Amino acid sequence: MSKKLTAMPKNVSHETMQKAIKAFVKIVGKENVLIGDEEMLPYEKIMMAVPIEEHMPALAVQASTKEQVVEIVKVCDRYVIPLWTFSTGKNMGYGTAAPAQRGAVILDLHKMNRIIEVNPDLCYAIVEPGVTYQQLFDYIHEKGYKLWLSCPAPSAIASPLGNTMDRGVGYTPYGEHFMMQCGMEIVLADGSEFRTGMGGIENSTSWGVFKWGYGPYLDGIFTQSNYGICTKMGMWLMPEPPAYKPFCITFDKVEDVEKIVEVLRPLRIANIIPNAFTIASTLYEAAGVVSRADYAEGNRAITDAEIEKIKKDTGMGTWNVYAGLYGTEEANELNWKIIQSAVSANFKNVAFLTAAEMGDDPIFTYRADLMRGYMTLQEFGLYNWRGGGGSMWFAPVAPAEGKHTLNQSALAKKILNKYEFDYVAEFIVGWRDMHHIVDLLYNRNDPEEMQRAHDCYAELVREFAAQGYGVYRTSSGFMDLVAETYGPEIHNVFQKIKRALDPKGILAPGKSGIY
């Protein structure tokens, strides 16, 4: 091909790349090998606060079958060419499609979009990487199956397989997505392939229902790693409950968040609250539905007084707790009374809100839909908060104990305000853990602001780690930094596995800081 590559991988000659390109064309056809500035433009849209030049891929290859993936990997193994793989590339807050290293060949799997099986009785699905949440949702509803998905916030265009491989989470009782995963089909760096769990049995009857199989359990090492490429995955689906009751409880004081966690955590562990509950700040809810310019001038950090005005205008609380009840109407009402009693015994001036009170309120509707696995892109509205579409999710993890909330909020707000950014955040309380999701919103069209966002994110990572709070997920621009915070001992184990499975370092070099 005569088109100029947008970047070149290290230690690969032009002649070698041309040989590889000819091989790629033979495997997938000329129309599925994308080269040059115009064809590569969709892969350059990133939200990280790093120059795209540092993460520019060389070209993209779009595969449609596992067999094509195998042959593409073999070509990269033969010519020692780095290969960065993604499902749909819509991982917005964590870097989208950008490879960790400049010059990698992108393996785009969005055309591998077959739904292999949906079992309505055993409540599982087996899908390929390019299947989107919307596609699977539509399929289930067209078939009339009484099954619910669990999806992340900006969900419709994202991949269930990709989200699970990155250990993403959702908002239904099945929201711990990797916990609900069952069986993978993996292609290794030399082009060999295998199935985990029960998949090794010829004509297996239980690949999608029993996770463990026989011998060491391997599925986990392929998540957030670069040890193999997942071309099929099984996932368990939630049976539709007879009744569903979403609710919101609003709290007025900043310091309330500490007691919120202490009061509701026992109810979460006891499964009275069956899904991870969200404690959203005013700005996290407001940023998607109001204009920042109506309340704050310029790019300085928004003030507490301006946030109070947003609260008054929108009726939001300082903290807004969202959760759902799933079961019979009688059981839901009983659990709702338990929750109301526990909260009322510990707080004054709270509001208990359900669909009866909220009607078609857009924020409540959004949260209610999210907690039943309905597709929504509403959270993308956050990216308009400052303009310029820059967004990086900072996601440290703590125990689900109230004492960590105010400490984390104060630390995050201090660092964000130092760099003139707003504290837009929520806490999500799982079984025993608590994720603090901070959305660093900035203008990607302003080089100076982008540099500030980069430095701010790096300081957040370092300072939170120094206080014992590790990030569970990050974008390709900060993977090395986050890996450093976890120490050399576990990283050395990661490297040993990498050398054993991928001695030439072909697959996704730099993923999770692993080379």
C-alpha positions in Angstrom: 0.0 0.0 0.0 1.2 3.5 -0.8 -0.5 5.3 2.0 1.8 6.8 4.7 1.5 5.1 8.1 0.5 7.5 10.9 3.3 6.1 13.2 5.9 3.3 13.2 6.5 0.8 16.0 10.0 0.8 17.6 12.6 -1.6 16.1 10.4 -2.4 13.1 11.7 -1.5 9.6 9.6 0.0 6.9 10.2 -3.1 4.8 9.1 -5.4 7.5 5.9 -3.4 8.0 5.1 -3.6 4.3 5.4 -7.4 4.5 3.1 -7.5 7.5 0.6 -5.2 5.7 0.5 -7.4 2.7 -0.2 -10.4 5.0 -3.0 -8.5 6.8 -4.6 -7.6 3.5 -4.5 -11.3 2.5 -6.2 -12.3 5.7 -9.0 -9.6 6.0 -9.2 -7.9 2.7 -7.9 -4.4 1.7 -11.1 -2.7 3.0 -10.3 -3.9 6.5 -6.7 -2.6 6.7 -7.0 1.1 7.5 -3.9 3.2 6.8 -3.3 7.0 6.7 -4.5 10.1 8.4 -8.1 10.0 7.0 -8.8 6.3 7.7 -7.2 6.4 11.1 -9.0 9.5 12.3 -11.6 7.5 14.3 -8.8 5.9 16.3 -7.3 9.3 17.2 -10.3 10.5 19.3 -9.1 10.1 22.9 -10.1 11.7 26.1 -6.8 11.3 28.0 -4.8 14.4 28.9 -1.9 13.3 26.8 -0.9 14.2 23.2 -2.3 11.8 20.7 1.2 11.7 19.1 2.4 9.7 22.0 -0.2 7.0 21.5 -0.7 7.2 17.7 -1.2 3.7 16.2 0.4 2.7 13.0 -2.6 1.3 11.3 -5.8 -0.7 12.1 -6.9 -4.2 11.1 -10.5 -5.1 11.5 -11.1 -8.8 12.0 -14.5 -10.5 11.6 -13.7 -14.0 12.8 -11.6 -15.8 15.4 -9.7 -17.5 12.5 -8.7 -14.1 11.2 -7.5 -13.1 14.7 -5.4 -16.2 14.9 -3.7 -15.4 11.5 -3.2 -11.7 12.3 -1.5 -12.7 15.6 0.7 -15.1 13.8 1.8 -12.4 11.4 2.7 -10.1 14.3 4.5 -12.9 16.0 6.5 -13.6 12.8 7.5 -10.0 12.3 7.6 -9.0 16.0 5.0 -6.2 15.6 3.1 -4.9 18.6 -0.7 -5.5 18.5 -3.2 -3.5 20.6 -6.6 -5.1 20.7 -10.0 -3.7 21.7 -13.6 -4.7 21.4 -15.5 -1.5 20.3 -13.0 1.2 21.5 -15.7 3.1 23.5 -14.0 3.0 26.9 -14.5 6.7 27.1 -13.3 7.6 30.6 -10.4 5.2 30.5 -8.7 6.1 27.2 -10.9 4.9 24.3 -8.9 3.0 21.7 -5.4 4.5 22.2 -2.6 2.0 22.6 -0.1 2.4 25.5 2.8 2.7 23.0 3.1 4.7 19.9 3.3 2.7 16.6 1.2 -0.4 17.6 -1.0 -2.0 15.1 -4.6 -1.8 16.3 -6.7 -5.0 16.1 -10.3 -3.7 16.0 -12.8 -6.5 16.9 -16.0 -4.5 16.5 -17.0 -6.6 13.5 -16.8 -9.8 15.5 -20.4 -9.2 16.7 -22.1 -12.5 16.8 -24.4 -13.5 19.7 -23.5 -17.1 20.0 -26.1 -18.2 22.4 -28.6 -16.8 24.9 -30.1 -19.4 27.2 -33.4 -18.1 28.8 -33.7 -20.9 31.3 -30.2 -21.0 32.7 -29.8 -17.2 32.2 -26.6 -16.9 30.4 -25.2 -15.5 27.1 -22.1 -16.3 25.0 -20.9 -13.4 22.9 -18.1 -12.1 20.7 -16.1 -9.0 21.5 -17.9 -6.7 19.0 -21.4 -7.3 20.5 -22.6 -4.1 22.1 -24.9 -3.8 25.2 -27.6 -2.4 22.9 -27.3 -5.3 20.5 -27.6 -7.9 23.2 -30.4 -5.9 24.9 -32.4 -5.7 21.6 -31.8 -9.4 20.9 -33.1 -10.4 24.4 -36.2 -8.2 24.0 -36.9 -9.4 20.4 -36.9 -13.0 21.7 -39.2 -12.0 24.6 -36.7 -13.4 27.2 -37.3 -12.3 30.8 -33.6 -11.4 31.3 -31.9 -8.3 32.4 -28.4 -7.0 31.5 -26.0 -5.2 33.8 -24.3 -2.4 32.1 -21.9 0.5 32.9 -23.1 4.1 32.7 -22.3 5.1 29.0 -23.4 1.7 27.9 -25.2 1.3 24.6 -22.2 1.5 22.4 -19.8 -0.4 24.7 -19.0 -4.1 24.7 -20.1 -6.5 27.5 -17.0 -8.6 26.8 -14.7 -5.6 26.7 -16.1 -4.1 29.9 -15.8 -7.4 31.7 -12.2 -7.9 30.5 -11.4 -4.6 32.0 -13.2 -5.5 35.2 -15.9 -2.9 34.8 -19.0 -2.7 36.9 -22.7 -2.0 36.5 -25.6 -1.1 38.7 -27.9 -4.1 39.0 -27.4 -6.9 41.5 -25.3 -8.5 38.8 -23.1 -5.4 38.7 -19.8 -7.1 39.5 -19.3 -8.1 35.9 -16.3 -10.4 36.2 -18.0 -12.3 39.0 -20.8 -13.0 36.6 -18.4 -14.1 33.8 -18.2 -17.8 32.9 -15.8 -19.1 30.3 -13.5 -17.5 27.8 -12.0 -18.4 24.4 -8.5 -17.1 24.2 -6.0 -16.6 21.4 -2.3 -16.5 22.7 0.6 -14.5 21.2 1.8 -17.5 19.1 -1.6 -17.9 17.5 -2.6 -21.0 19.6 -6.0 -21.0 21.2 -7.9 -22.6 24.0 -11.1 -22.3 26.1 -11.1 -21.8 29.8 -13.2 -23.6 32.4 -15.4 -26.4 31.1 -14.7 -25.3 27.5 -11.9 -27.8 27.1 -14.4 -30.7 27.1 -15.3 -31.5 23.5 -19.0 -30.6 22.9 -19.1 -29.2 26.5 -22.6 -29.0 27.9 -21.6 -26.7 30.8 -19.2 -24.1 29.5 -21.6 -21.2 30.3 -22.7 -22.4 33.7 -19.7 -23.7 35.7 -16.8 -21.2 36.0 -14.0 -23.4 37.4 -13.4 -26.4 35.2 -10.5 -28.6 36.3 -7.0 -27.5 37.3 -5.9 -23.9 37.9 -8.5 -21.2 37.2 -7.1 -19.0 34.4 -9.8 -16.5 33.5 -8.7 -13.9 35.9 -5.1 -13.5 34.5 -6.5 -12.5 31.1 -8.5 -9.5 32.6 -6.7 -6.1 32.6 -3.7 -7.9 31.1 -1.9 -8.5 27.8 -1.5 -12.3 28.0 -4.1 -13.2 25.3 -7.0 -12.0 23.2 -10.5 -13.0 24.2 -12.7 -13.9 21.2 -15.7 -15.4 23.1 -17.1 -15.0 26.6 -19.9 -16.4 28.6 -21.8 -14.2 31.0 -24.6 -14.7 33.5 -27.8 -12.7 33.1 -30.2 -11.7 35.8 -33.7 -13.1 35.6 -36.3 -10.3 35.5 -37.7 -9.8 39.0 -41.5 -9.7 39.5 -41.2 -6.1 40.8 -38.6 -3.3 40.8 -38.5 -0.3 43.0 -35.7 2.3 42.4 -35.3 5.0 45.0 -33.3 8.1 45.9 -32.5 9.5 49.3 -31.1 13.0 49.4 -28.9 14.4 52.2 -28.1 18.0 52.8 -24.7 18.2 54.6 -21.2 17.4 53.3 -20.3 15.5 56.5 -23.4 13.3 56.1 -21.6 11.0 53.7 -19.6 9.4 56.5 -22.7 8.2 58.3 -24.5 7.3 55.1 -21.9 4.6 54.5 -22.1 3.4 58.1 -25.9 3.2 58.1 -26.4 1.6 54.7 -23.3 -0.8 54.5 -24.9 -3.4 56.8 -28.0 -3.4 54.7 -25.9 -3.9 51.5 -23.9 -6.8 53.0 -27.1 -8.4 54.2 -28.5 -8.0 50.7 -31.5 -5.9 51.9 -30.0 -3.4 49.3 -29.2 -5.9 46.6 -27.2 -3.7 44.2 -24.2 -1.5 44.7 -25.6 1.8 45.9 -24.4 5.2 44.6 -23.7 8.3 46.6 -23.6 11.0 44.0 -22.4 14.6 44.7 -24.4 17.6 43.5 -22.0 18.3 40.6 -22.0 14.7 39.4 -25.7 14.8 38.9 -25.9 18.4 37.8 -23.0 18.4 35.3 -25.0 16.5 32.8 -28.1 18.6 32.9 -27.2 22.2 33.7 -24.8 24.6 32.1 -21.6 25.4 34.1 -21.5 28.9 32.5 -24.8 29.8 34.2 -23.1 29.4 37.6 -19.3 29.9 37.3 -17.3 32.2 35.1 -14.1 31.2 33.3 -12.1 28.0 34.0 -11.4 28.5 37.7 -12.7 25.9 40.1 -16.4 26.3 40.9 -17.1 27.6 44.5 -19.1 26.1 47.3 -21.5 29.0 47.0 -22.1 28.4 43.3 -22.7 24.7 44.1 -25.3 25.7 46.7 -27.1 27.7 44.0 -27.2 24.7 41.7 -28.6 22.7 44.6 -31.3 25.3 45.2 -32.2 25.5 41.5 -32.3 21.8 40.9 -33.6 20.5 44.2 -30.7 18.1 44.5 -29.0 17.1 47.7 -25.4 17.5 48.7 -25.3 13.8 48.4 -27.9 11.8 46.5 -28.1 8.0 47.2 -29.5 5.7 44.5 -30.3 2.1 44.8 -33.0 -0.4 43.8 -35.1 -3.2 45.3 -35.7 -6.3 43.3 -38.2 -9.0 44.1 -41.9 -9.3 44.9 -43.8 -6.1 45.7 -44.3 -7.3 49.2 -40.6 -8.1 49.8 -39.6 -4.7 48.2 -41.9 -2.8 50.4 -40.6 -4.6 53.5 -37.1 -3.8 52.6 -38.0 -0.2 51.8 -39.4 0.2 55.3 -36.2 -1.2 56.8 -34.1 1.2 54.8 -36.3 4.2 55.7 -36.3 3.2 59.4 -32.5 2.9 59.5 -32.0 6.3 57.8 -34.6 8.1 59.8 -33.1 6.9 63.0 -29.8 8.6 62.1 -30.6 11.6 60.0 -32.9 14.6 59.9 -33.9 16.6 56.9 -33.6 13.8 54.3 -36.0 13.1 51.4 -37.1 9.7 50.5 -37.9 9.7 46.8 -39.4 7.0 44.5 -41.0 7.0 41.1 -44.2 8.1 42.7 -42.5 11.4 43.9 -40.1 11.9 41.0 -42.3 11.1 38.0 -40.4 11.7 34.8 -37.6 13.7 36.4 -34.7 13.1 33.9 -32.0 12.4 36.5 -34.1 10.0 38.5 -35.2 8.3 35.3 -31.6 8.0 34.2 -30.6 6.3 37.4 -33.7 4.1 37.5 -33.0 2.9 34.0 -29.3 2.3 34.7 -30.2 0.1 37.7 -32.4 -2.2 35.5 -29.9 -2.4 32.7 -31.6 -0.1 30.2 -29.3 1.5 27.7 -28.5 5.1 28.2 -25.9 7.6 27.0 -27.0 10.4 29.3 -23.8 10.4 31.3 -21.9 11.6 28.2 -23.5 15.0 29.1 -20.8 15.3 31.7 -18.3 15.9 29.0 -19.9 19.2 28.1 -19.4 20.6 31.6 -16.3 22.5 30.7 -16.4 22.1 27.0 -13.7 20.5 24.9 -14.7 16.9 25.7 -11.8 15.9 27.9 -12.7 13.3 30.6 -10.6 11.0 32.8 -12.1 8.8 35.5 -10.0 8.6 38.6 -11.2 5.5 40.5 -9.5 4.7 43.9 -10.8 1.9 46.1 -11.3 1.9 49.8 -13.1 -0.3 52.4 -16.8 0.5 52.7 -16.3 2.5 55.9 -17.5 6.0 56.4 -14.2 7.3 57.8 -12.7 7.0 54.3 -15.3 9.2 52.6 -14.5 12.7 53.9 -10.8 12.0 53.8 -10.9 11.1 50.2 -13.3 13.9 49.2 -11.2 16.5 50.9 -8.0 15.2 49.3 -9.5 15.0 45.8 -11.1 18.4 46.0 -7.8 20.0 47.3 -5.8 18.5 44.4 -8.5 19.3 41.8 -9.0 22.8 42.9 -5.2 23.3 43.0 -5.2 22.8 39.2 -8.5 24.8 38.8 -10.8 21.8 38.2 -14.1 20.9 39.8 -14.7 18.1 42.2 -17.3 16.0 40.2 -17.6 12.7 42.0 -19.6 9.9 43.4 -19.0 7.0 45.8 -20.2 3.5 44.8 -20.5 1.0 47.7 -20.2 -2.7 46.6 -20.3 -5.7 48.9 -17.4 -4.5 51.2 -15.6 -2.1 49.0 -16.2 1.5 48.0 -15.1 3.0 44.7 -14.6 6.8 44.6 -15.3 7.8 41.0 -13.9 11.2 40.3 -14.5 12.6 36.8 -11.7 15.0 35.9 -13.4 17.1 33.2 -11.3 19.5 31.1 -10.9 21.1 27.6 -8.9 19.0 25.3 -8.7 21.9 22.8 -6.7 23.9 25.3 -3.0 22.7 25.5 -2.4 24.5 28.8 -5.5 23.1 30.4 -4.7 19.6 29.1 -1.2 19.8 30.7 -2.8 20.8 34.0 -5.3 17.9 33.7 -2.4 15.5 33.1 -0.4 16.8 36.1 -3.6 16.8 38.3 -4.4 13.2 37.5 -0.8 12.1 38.2 -0.9 13.9 41.6 -4.2 12.2 42.4 -2.7 8.8 41.7 0.4 9.4 43.8 -1.3 11.1 46.7 -4.1 8.6 47.1 -1.7 5.7 46.9 0.4 7.3 49.6 -2.7 7.2 51.8 -3.4 3.5 51.0 -5.9 4.0 48.2 -5.1 2.2 45.0 -6.7 2.9 41.6 -8.4 -0.2 40.2 -8.6 0.9 36.6 -7.0 3.6 34.4 -6.3 4.8 30.9 -3.4 3.8 28.7 -1.8 7.1 29.3 -1.3 6.4 33.1 -0.9 2.6 33.2 2.8 2.7 34.1 2.2 5.2 36.9 -0.6 3.2 38.5 1.4 0.0 38.2 4.3 1.6 40.1 2.0 2.3 43.1 1.3 -1.4 43.5 5.0 -2.2 44.1 7.6 -4.4 42.3 6.7 -7.7 43.9 3.4 -8.3 42.2 4.7 -6.6 39.0 7.5 -9.1 38.8 5.0 -11.9 38.8 3.1 -10.2 36.0 6.3 -10.0 34.0 7.1 -13.7 34.5 3.7 -14.7 33.2 4.2 -12.3 30.3 7.5 -13.8 29.3 6.1 -17.3 29.5 3.0 -16.6 27.4 4.3 -13.8 25.1 8.1 -13.9 25.0 8.3 -11.5 22.1 6.1 -8.9 23.8 3.6 -8.9 20.8 0.3 -8.4 22.6 -0.6 -4.9 23.9 2.8 -3.8 25.3 2.3 -1.5 28.2 -1.2 -2.7 29.1 -1.4 -2.4 32.9 2.3 -1.5 32.9 3.3 -4.9 31.7 5.9 -5.2 28.9 
